Amino acid sequence: MREKLPTFEFKKEEEPEQKLIRLLKEKGVEDPEARKLLLSWTIEQEKQVEKSDDPEAPIQFNLRRARLYFDAGYRKAADENFEAARTQAWNENKKKLYQAIMKEMDEIENSIEEQK
């Protein structure tokens, strides 16, 4: 009779955004580890925006940050970043992007209302 070999389950490393969302949910923004990761994530995102030739890069950054805050449960910060992205899109005459942002904001608001 053959002895059954143990199986090992390899855990995939969390993506930085996933880890950040988890830390913010579990420990809050005041936690040193969460704050440090949030700062490094923000700096990295800002560097990518600076390097980018895409005129929508700053808007997309605000959208990523808004979604991150929303997923972590920080509604006010999420709303502020969605609003910043929406305003940027409007000011830069990016009509399709503006409409997409408005649609996403409406969908979020509707899902929140349904949960009440």
Secondary structure by P-SEA (a helix, b strand, c coil): cccccbbbbbbccccaaaaaaaaaaccccccaaaaaaaaaaaaaaaaaaaaccccaaaaaaaaaaaaaaaaacaaaaaaaaaaaaaaaaaaacaaaaaaaaaaaaaaaaaaaaaac
